[in-house]
Every structure is written in C-alpha cells, then in structure tokens.
Amino acid sequence: MPDLDQQRFVLGLTGGIACYKSAELLRRMQDHGADIDVVMTEAATHFMTTTTMQALSGRPVYTDAWDSRVSNSMAHISLTRGARAVLIAPASADFIAKLAHGMADDLLSTLCLARGACPLLIAPAMNREMWEHPATQRNVAQLRADGVMILGPGTGDQACGEVGDGRMLEPQQLLQEIIAFVQPKPLAGKTVLITAGPTAEKIDPVRVISNRSSGKTGYAIARAAYEAGAKVILVSGPTALPAPYGVPRIEVETAAQMHAAVMSQARSCDVFIAVAAVADWHVVNASDNKIKKTAANQPPALQFAPNPDILAEVAQMPGGPWCVGFAAETESLHDNAQAKRQRKGVPLLVGNLAQDSMGGDATTFVLFDDDGMEELPRLSKIEAARRLIDAIAKRLPDRA
Ligand code: CTP
C-alpha cells in the first residue's frame, strides 16, 4: 500500500521563491497516494499560479477567505476537518510570525488557527539573515513549543545569491519527512546504531577487497528506524546511496574503521543493528605503493589476518545495546542462521538468502530468536525494514 494512501493533506503556500518546489512536492506526495487541497496566500500567487496547483492537484485551489465557491463560506474550518495534517511549504518569515502570534487575517492563517487537533508542519524558506534574525528564531521557538513540527530549513545557495541556512528542504526530503510523520513511533526516545554496506580492505592504494553489498537493506532499516521516532546513527561502508534524510552518517572504509566507529557510539545506544557485510579478513602486507606486475607475472603473496567481529563484541559489552544481527546466506538458511545467532550471542538474528536480496529492492526476512523463527513475506526493502523495526520494538526490554 502506498505510504500516504487515502490520506488528505492541506498544502499551504506562502510568499517565497521556493513555491516552485511545492509543485514537485505535491506530485511526489500524490505518487504515494495522498489527496491534496492547496491553499495559497496572496503573496504565494506572485510566485506560482493557482492554475498550476489546481491542474496538478486536480482540486480547486483556495486563496480567499470569502470564496463564494464554498457554499457555507467556511473553508477555514472544513478544509482541515478529516485532514491528516496541514503542511505549509514554503513558510515565509512573515507567515511564521503570524502563526506565532495567532493572527488570522487571511484564509491560510485563519485555517491554521481553527485547525483544532489537525497537526501543523511547516517548511521555512527565507533569506539566511531573515532566518537568523532573533525575531524569527523567537517565533520558531514559540511554534515548536506550541507543538508545530518544523521541517528544516536546509542550508546552501539561496535565490538571492547568499549562502547559508534558510533554504526550503528539497521536495524529496520533505516527502521523506511527511512519510516519517505518518508512521507509528514505537522507537521514540531510543537511539539506534546501524552498520550498513560493505567494507573495503586495502591491497594497495588503488586496489581493495570488498563484496557485493549495496547497502540498500541497511539504509532502509536506518530510514525505518528514523520514521519510528528513533535517533539513528548510521556507520556505512562505501556505497552509492545518499544518507536517509535526518540520519547522520559516519563513513568508513575498512572493518577496522567500522569497528572503531561502532565502539565509540555503542555504549550510548539502545539498539545496535549490524547489517554491514564486514570483511572477515584484512591484508596484513598491504602495500603503500601500487603493486606492479613482476617480469614473471607472479600474483602478489597476500597475507591475511582476521578482523574484529563487531557484532559479537558489542553483544558482549556489559550494559551495551540490544543487538540484532544479520545473516546473508546462500544455502541452509535456517541452520546457518540459528548457529550464527548462538555464536554471536544476540537475541535476534535476521536471515535472508543473499541471492534473493543482494543489490535488489525487495527481500524476504526470516527472524530467529529464542522462540524459533518467523518468516516475513517478500516485501520491498523499506516495508521489510518497517516490519523488522516493529519486531525489534516489541522485543526491546525496558532499560533502566
Ligand atoms: N559482523 C560483524 N563484524 C564482522 C563480521 C560480521 O559485525 N567482522 C556482523 C554482520 O554485520 C552480521 C553478522 O555479523 O550482522 C553476520 O555476518 P556474517 O558475515 O554473515 O558472519 P560471519 O561471522 O562472518 O560468518 P560467515 O562469514 O562464516 O558466514
């Protein structure tokens, strides 16, 4: 089922050049099944036409508190009733100030004041000086205290030519935040540490030994944990994937670096999920210079030494996090996975068949714990990840 299936949102646009991104945001939300009513302030109509937003949303666009198309003249009430949330994107400095002071002098501000229990999310968009101004910061703090969710802002190049904080988040980032917003929050208040991707063990400055892990499963789990309300730390080997929005990523290459990064974080985490395909050995006699072919074309005599078992070590840490291991096997999944769970000393181990999952966008998780095994259906990686996070949350013991 699409993430926003049959959910109706009110998308409010206020005056800012970022209005052009709102058309794309609306589209992406529709891709995920959302129905969207658009409300625009007068200022927003200078940056985006109502015709564009009407054509994209397939619904009337509202700009006026006195709109005669609404038979009871109560658009400010009726639009939010039954809506999943009001999302203001872009939210200008002026509109944020209005919200903070409870003003209601146009349809959008009136609708926000009259929205009752309907949640309000805002995506600020303004020049960096306007964002940093104490008045704006005061207003934003007030909105947070009032329970409004602030999405962003982002940082970088601004339409005015300056660089800094204040850009509206990109449509894809806002979409991820909205999808996260509608997910249940069984890991609220928890910190989750996740390893993902392959490691790459150096042979010489241009050659490594690595594996085929794409990182997709680990990244999907990081995203699902974030959606579930956790603070997430992702320790990732080399992948081509962008970090899920809202998840800080520590980038590593070798198993030794992954080990060091995990050990520096693990003690303060509630859950550790080891998804990475960690190399079992590293090359002891790696060369500082590129290894050249010899006249006889002899292959180099590489010597290997074992890498630390990160998962087993964290699992043994006194007072350490609750640990989840992974086993990507090519055969005898059940026997290998249960044996691995015992060997690593973890309460939950997730098995999957490498040939069924590696590099692809779908997977079948089999959960192994003290009670036996449970096979989940074949699902997209994000859906499988959400099911896993739910299973973890249900098993997580209360920590003192
Ligand atoms: N793991 C780890 N550190 C290692 C090796 C593995 O943290 N040095 C973790 C993986 O992230 C995974 C689990 O241990 O969660 C199982 O990894 P796997 O490579 O399948 O296990 P191994 O112990 O290496 O067993 P084998 O290669 O013999 O299957």
Residues whose N, C-alpha, C, O or C-beta is under 5 A from the ligand:
A	BS01	CTP	A274 V275 A276 A277 V278 A279 D280 N307 P308 D309 I310 L311 V324 G325 F326 A327 A328
